Amino acid sequence: MSITQRVIVSLGATLVAAPILLALPLTAIIFRESAKLADEVAQWNKQCGSKPFYDETCSKRRYELGAELAKFVALVNDELDALREANPNAPPEFIKESNGRRQIMELEVRNALHAIKCLGTPSNDSQCAAEAAAIEKDKATLQAEYKETHAIFDQKWISLPGKVEVSPAPRKQ
């Protein structure tokens, strides 16, 4: 993060309205990108989930989708950097809102990394299924707190599915 960005974040943390106005655009971009990627993961699973790994078109798209998910993780990390630098002397409402947004962003990262790892894995992969269940549980917990902590955003969040649909094992020929 540049010095200018740090100054802006530090100054904004002392005001209640300013940090929300500064953070909202990146948060909105993250939510929009998350929804787009969730659709792309679902589409890939529908079109390519049962195809063998050596299907050239599906393999190429899987690599591209993995790269898009990795770029998404980097984008969310930018938001996390700003949230980590919140002024501890800021008003309690701001601290609560920032901590809640940080938890949501951390879950977005966890969900995207899970999608990367499990894209194209067999449906009986126990590790992917267990992580999907854990993500879904954490997502439900955060959603229960959403109205109180994050109502300012008044939009859908955590758009990547809590459970990434895993495909059947590829056919080997």
N, C-alpha and C positions, 0 to 999 in steps of 0.2 A: 504494500500500500504506500502511495506516495505521501510526502510530507503534507502537501495541500489537502489530500483526502483525510489524513489524520487530524489536521487542524479543524476541518469541517466537521468531522465526527465528534471530536471533543467539544467543540463549541455547541453543536447541536444537542449534545447530551445534557447540557445545562438548561435547555428549554424543553417544554413539554411538546409543543406543536412542531417545532422545527425538525426533530429527528424523525417524526412520523412522516413528514413531507419528503424528507431526503431518502428515507428507506423504502417508501411505498413503491416508487417506480421499479427498483430492482426486485422487490418482492413480487410485484405484479408480473414482471418478466419471468421470474422463476416459476410462478404458478402456471402461466401460459405455456412455457416450455415443458413443464412437467406433464401437463395434459396432452400436449402434442406427442411427447415421447411415449406416453402410456398407449396412445392410439397406434403408434408405429410398432411397439412391442406386440400388441394384440394382433395387428395386421400381419406381422412377420410370423407369429405363432400359427395363425390361421393358414397362411399361404405356404409356409416352409417347415412348420413344426414336425411333420411326419416324413419329411424327405431326408434322404441319406446325406451325411456330412460332405460327400464329394459332389453334391449338386452345386455347380459353379455359381449360378445366379443367386441361390439362397445363401451360400457361404459368403459371397461378396457383400450382399446386403447385411448379413449378420455382422461382418467386420465394420461396415459403415455405421450400423446402428450402435455397436459397441463404442465407436469413436464419438458419436453424438452424445451418448450417455456419459462418456468421460468428460466431454466439454461441459455438459450440464453440471457435473460434479465440481468442476473448476469454477463455474459461475456461482454455484451455491456457496462454495468456499469463500468467494469474494464477499458475499453477504455475511457469512459467519465471521470473517475478519472484522467487519464493521461492528457486528454485535458484540464481539469479545472486547472491544475497546470502549464499551460504554463507561461513562464516568460513574464511579461508585457513589458519588455525592449527588447524583441526579435524583429527581423526585421518585418516590417509591412506585408510583404508577408506571413511570417510564421503565424502571428496572424490571418490574413484573412483566410488562409487555415485551421488553427486549429478551428476557429469559425465556418467555414462551415462544417467541419467534425463533430464538436460537434452537430450541428443542424441535420445532417443526422443520427447520432447515437441516438439522442433523438427521432427522428421520428421512427427509428427501434424499440426502446423500446415501444413507444406508439402503434405502429402497432402490436407488439407481445402481449402486454397486451390486446389490442382489440381482437386479435385472441383467447386468453384464455377466455376472458369474453363471447364472442359471439359464440364460437364453440358449435354447437348443438342448438342454439336458433332458434325460428321460423322465417321464412323469413319476417314476418310482424312486427318484433320487431323494433319499431321506434327509440329507443335509439341506437341500434347497427347500423342501417342504417344511422342515423345522424352522428355518429362518423366515420363511413366508408367514408362518403362524405367529412367530415372535413379533414381526413387523406389524402384522394386523392387530395384535394385542396392544402394542405401543401406540399405534394409530388411533385405536378406539379410546385409549386413555387421554390422548391429546385432544381428540375431538370433543370429549366431555368437558374439557376446560376451554374450548374455543370461544364460546360466546362471551365469557367473562374477560378473557385475556386478549383476544384478537378480533373482537367485533369491529374494530376500526377498519379492517380490510374488507369486511362484508363481501367476501367472495369464497368460492370453493378453493380448497387447499389440499395438498398431498394428493395430487392427481394420479401419480403412478400407482398402479394397483398394489395393494398390500400383499397380494399373493400373485406372483408372476405365474402365468399359465405355462407350465412346462409341457413340452411335447412328448409324444411317445418316443421310445428308443428308435433311432434311425435304422432303416433296413440295410443290412449289409448284403451286397450282391457279389 
